Amino acid sequence: MALYEDNTETQSQIIANIPRLNAFRRVQLAFGVWGVLLIVGGWLHNNYSASIAWGLPALLVIWLGLTLVGFVALYWLQPTVLPSGLLFVWAGLSLLGLFLTWLIVYPLNNVSREFVSALWHALFALGYIISGYYMDRRLWWLAGWEVLAGLFMLVGVGFGVLPDDSLIYQNKGLTFGLSSGLPLLIAALPVWKRR
């Protein structure tokens, strides 16, 4: 009788024994990726020295680049998002938002720049409503949060209720990144699982 019994498994056996992630957990991980990207984008947008050195066109390219990274991560984590059509819904909303942002910044000469954050909150809310209808109704909580954040930014920053020297007004990019990114990080936690 051997004193040592060889219980080692090959790498392929170990990988085969790991339970696969269910579809909703993959979506949650994609939420986490989007949340981190939004917070990073808000921080880069708000970094004063970067804004001065790079200028507005570079900041728009950074947001576009982070959006593309998010779409690649979403497809990699949940490939069924492509045939479901939700990837096209979100891509359409993102392109609409980028176009309206470009329109406000350039042809309209920043006339309504304060409304850009509220515009993106509204687009996110619409995306969560559509996604919640086809995927999981709990996404409507995120839509509700985006509506509240958008109304706050619209009234506080857009209509000038907050003074120009307030912390939120001075840090609009970071405020947007945090107000949209943190709820996604919360939605990515395993506690928010399917019951």
Solvent accessible surface area in square Angstrom, and as a share of the most:
residue,aa,sasa,rsa
1,M,237,1.06
2,A,81,0.63
3,L,187,0.93
4,Y,161,0.61
5,E,129,0.58
6,D,100,0.52
7,N,118,0.60
8,T,106,0.62
9,E,90,0.40
10,T,82,0.48
11,Q,126,0.56
12,S,79,0.51
13,Q,92,0.41
14,I,75,0.38
15,I,105,0.53
16,A,83,0.64
17,N,102,0.52
18,I,105,0.53
19,P,116,0.73
20,R,213,0.78
21,L,86,0.43
22,N,91,0.47
23,A,58,0.45
24,F,9,0.04
25,R,56,0.20
26,R,72,0.26
27,V,10,0.06
28,Q,1,0.00
29,L,59,0.29
30,A,1,0.01
31,F,19,0.08
32,G,12,0.12
33,V,49,0.28
34,W,48,0.17
35,G,0,0.00
36,V,77,0.44
37,L,23,0.11
38,L,12,0.06
39,I,39,0.20
40,V,59,0.34
41,G,0,0.00
42,G,0,0.00
43,W,136,0.48
44,L,34,0.17
45,H,54,0.24
46,N,31,0.16
47,N,45,0.23
48,Y,166,0.63
49,S,77,0.50
50,A,9,0.07
51,S,29,0.18
52,I,116,0.59
53,A,82,0.64
54,W,111,0.39
55,G,24,0.23
56,L,35,0.18
57,P,80,0.50
58,A,33,0.25
59,L,7,0.04
60,L,34,0.17
61,V,98,0.56
62,I,40,0.20
63,W,40,0.14
64,L,69,0.34
65,G,31,0.30
66,L,28,0.14
67,T,24,0.14
68,L,101,0.50
69,V,81,0.47
70,G,0,0.00
71,F,28,0.12
72,V,105,0.60
73,A,19,0.15
74,L,20,0.10
75,Y,101,0.38
76,W,190,0.67
77,L,26,0.13
78,Q,18,0.08
79,P,59,0.37
80,T,81,0.47
81,V,13,0.07
82,L,66,0.33
83,P,112,0.70
84,S,72,0.47
85,G,24,0.23
86,L,13,0.06
87,L,25,0.12
88,F,132,0.55
89,V,47,0.27
90,W,43,0.15
91,A,29,0.23
92,G,37,0.36
93,L,19,0.10
94,S,13,0.08
95,L,117,0.58
96,L,81,0.40
97,G,0,0.00
98,L,34,0.17
99,F,110,0.46
100,L,49,0.24
101,T,9,0.05
102,W,115,0.40
103,L,55,0.28
104,I,21,0.11
105,V,11,0.06
106,Y,86,0.33
107,P,69,0.43
108,L,82,0.41
109,N,120,0.62
110,N,58,0.30
111,V,112,0.64
112,S,31,0.20
113,R,95,0.35
114,E,48,0.21
115,F,63,0.26
116,V,27,0.15
117,S,14,0.09
118,A,11,0.09
119,L,39,0.19
120,W,39,0.14
121,H,0,0.00
122,A,58,0.45
123,L,13,0.06
124,F,26,0.11
125,A,5,0.04
126,L,83,0.41
127,G,0,0.00
128,Y,11,0.04
129,I,81,0.41
130,I,49,0.25
131,S,4,0.03
132,G,0,0.00
133,Y,125,0.48
134,Y,156,0.59
135,M,67,0.30
136,D,15,0.08
137,R,126,0.46
138,R,45,0.16
139,L,2,0.01
140,W,103,0.36
141,W,194,0.68
142,L,13,0.06
143,A,3,0.03
144,G,35,0.34
145,W,113,0.39
146,E,2,0.01
147,V,70,0.40
148,L,115,0.57
149,A,10,0.07
150,G,8,0.08
151,L,94,0.47
152,F,99,0.41
153,M,3,0.01
154,L,52,0.26
155,V,74,0.42
156,G,4,0.04
157,V,3,0.02
158,G,16,0.15
159,F,134,0.56
160,G,50,0.48
161,V,101,0.58
162,L,38,0.19
163,P,82,0.51
164,D,95,0.49
165,D,118,0.61
166,S,24,0.15
167,L,143,0.71
168,I,55,0.28
169,Y,37,0.14
170,Q,107,0.48
171,N,38,0.19
172,K,55,0.23
173,G,7,0.07
174,L,50,0.25
175,T,28,0.16
176,F,19,0.08
177,G,0,0.00
178,L,68,0.34
179,S,20,0.13
180,S,0,0.00
181,G,0,0.00
182,L,84,0.42
183,P,19,0.12
184,L,6,0.03
185,L,55,0.27
186,I,110,0.56
187,A,4,0.03
188,A,14,0.11
189,L,87,0.43
190,P,80,0.50
191,V,112,0.64
192,W,55,0.19
193,K,125,0.53
194,R,134,0.49
195,R,234,0.85
